[in-house]
Amino acid sequence: MFKNVYYDTKNSLIYLWEQVNGVNSNRRINWVPYIYSSTPNGTFQTIEGLPAEKKTFNTYSEYYGFCKNNSVNVYENSVRPEIQFLAEHYHTIPDEDIIPPNLLIYYIDIEVNYGNRVDKNGKRSGFPNAKEALDPVCLISVRDSQTGNTVVFGEKEYTGNIDEDITYLHCPDEQDCSVGSLPI
């Protein structure tokens, strides 16, 4: 099913990424959000049971202008366009027929060497601050969620036993690491 969605308000376009039967696809769909407004002869009902009519628009700008100037007796105007689209697009599919997409996820772990950093009193200073990036990177691990393979980039030579799903690459420093082809 759906993997991601983005609404381009400038062009009134939905960008939809899906996975159907294991096949990834993406589409651009012309679409504009809509609202419901209370009217005495409406064919829809609000959650309070009041009659309402659906109001459509030609562009997002037109929709936005209407919502900005009309907030009384208006419904669905505070729903994000992406959520409104997804609810409209998938509402007929029974929950038991929805198959979650098989996402490819990479987990990244970055280790730094902060053991030599000391404060003005000669004590080892606290946990490294990622925003400051004062400490050299000594190990990076990347794990593939689907294959279980892990590639480790390490500053030091490693001579121990390595599981078959781990590839260790020695990198003498942060700048010098020839990786060639990786199993991920």
C-alpha positions in Angstrom: 0.0 0.0 0.0 1.0 3.6 0.5 4.6 4.3 1.4 4.7 8.1 1.3 2.6 11.1 0.2 3.4 14.7 -0.4 1.0 17.5 -1.4 2.4 20.3 -3.6 0.2 23.3 -2.7 1.6 25.5 -5.5 0.6 23.1 -8.3 -2.3 21.3 -6.5 -0.6 17.9 -7.0 -0.4 14.9 -4.8 2.8 12.8 -5.1 1.9 9.3 -4.0 4.4 6.5 -3.5 2.9 3.0 -3.2 3.9 -0.6 -3.1 1.3 -3.0 -4.7 2.0 -6.7 -4.8 5.6 -6.0 -3.9 6.1 -3.5 -6.8 7.0 0.1 -6.0 5.4 2.8 -8.0 4.9 6.6 -7.8 2.3 8.9 -9.3 1.4 12.5 -9.6 -2.3 13.2 -9.2 -4.1 16.5 -9.8 -6.1 16.9 -6.6 -7.5 19.8 -4.4 -8.8 19.5 -0.9 -12.5 20.1 -0.2 -14.7 21.2 2.7 -18.2 20.5 3.8 -20.4 23.4 4.8 -23.7 23.5 6.7 -26.7 24.1 4.5 -30.4 23.5 5.2 -30.8 21.2 2.1 -27.4 19.4 2.3 -27.2 15.8 1.2 -24.4 14.9 3.7 -24.5 14.9 7.4 -22.0 16.4 9.8 -20.9 14.4 12.9 -23.6 16.4 14.8 -26.2 15.3 12.3 -26.6 18.6 10.6 -27.2 18.7 6.8 -24.1 19.8 4.8 -22.8 20.1 1.2 -19.4 19.3 -0.2 -17.6 22.3 -1.7 -14.9 21.7 -4.2 -12.3 24.0 -5.5 -10.2 24.3 -8.7 -6.8 25.1 -7.0 -5.3 24.9 -3.5 -5.0 28.6 -3.5 -8.8 28.9 -4.0 -9.4 26.3 -1.2 -7.0 28.1 1.1 -8.6 31.5 0.5 -12.0 30.2 1.2 -10.9 28.4 4.5 -9.1 31.5 5.6 -12.2 33.7 5.3 -14.8 31.1 6.4 -14.5 29.2 9.6 -18.1 29.0 10.9 -20.1 26.0 9.8 -17.2 24.6 7.8 -16.0 21.0 8.2 -12.9 19.2 7.1 -11.1 22.5 6.7 -8.4 21.7 9.3 -7.5 18.3 8.0 -4.1 18.2 6.3 -4.5 17.7 2.6 -2.4 14.5 2.6 -4.6 12.9 5.2 -7.8 13.9 3.5 -6.4 12.5 0.2 -5.4 9.2 1.8 -8.7 8.8 3.5 -10.5 9.4 0.3 -8.2 7.2 -1.8 -8.1 4.2 0.4 -11.5 4.3 2.3 -13.0 1.5 0.2 -10.3 -1.1 1.0 -11.1 -3.3 3.9 -8.6 -3.3 6.7 -7.8 -7.0 6.3 -6.9 -6.4 2.7 -4.3 -3.7 3.5 -0.8 -5.1 3.1 1.9 -3.0 4.7 4.8 -2.2 2.3 8.0 -4.0 2.7 10.3 -1.0 3.5 14.0 -1.1 3.1 15.5 0.4 6.2 19.1 1.1 7.0 20.2 1.5 10.6 23.3 3.6 11.1 25.4 3.7 14.3 28.3 6.1 14.5 30.9 5.8 17.3 33.4 8.5 18.2 36.6 8.3 20.3 36.1 10.8 23.1 38.3 9.1 25.7 41.2 11.5 25.3 39.1 14.7 25.7 39.6 16.3 29.1 38.2 19.4 30.7 40.3 22.2 32.3 40.6 20.2 35.5 42.1 17.2 33.8 38.9 15.1 34.1 37.5 13.2 31.1 34.7 15.4 29.8 31.1 14.2 29.3 29.3 12.5 26.5 30.1 13.8 23.0 27.8 16.5 21.5 26.8 15.5 18.0 26.2 19.2 17.0 29.8 20.1 18.0 31.5 17.1 16.3 34.7 17.6 18.3 35.7 13.9 18.4 37.0 11.8 15.6 34.8 9.0 14.2 36.3 5.6 14.9 33.5 3.2 13.8 30.4 3.4 11.6 28.0 0.5 11.2 25.3 0.2 8.6 22.7 -2.6 8.9 20.2 -3.6 6.1 16.8 -4.4 7.6 15.9 -6.9 4.8 19.1 -8.9 4.4 20.4 -8.5 8.0 23.8 -7.7 6.5 26.0 -5.2 8.3 28.9 -3.2 7.0 31.3 -1.8 9.6 33.8 0.9 8.8 36.5 0.8 11.5 39.5 3.0 12.3 41.6 0.0 13.7 42.5 -3.3 12.2 40.1 -6.1 13.3 41.4 -9.6 13.6 38.6 -11.3 15.6 35.9 -13.6 14.4 33.3 -11.9 12.3 29.8 -13.3 11.7 29.0 -14.1 8.1 26.4 -11.2 7.9 29.1 -8.6 8.9 31.6 -7.1 6.6 34.4 -5.2 8.3 36.3 -2.5 6.3 39.5 -1.0 7.8 39.6 2.8 7.4 42.9 4.3 8.7 41.2 7.7 9.3 37.9 9.5 8.6 39.0 10.7 5.1 40.7 7.5 3.8 38.3 4.5 3.3 38.1 2.8 -0.1 34.9 0.7 0.0 34.7 -0.9 -3.4 31.5 -2.9 -3.7 29.5 -3.5 -0.5 27.1 -6.3 0.3 24.4 -3.8 1.3 
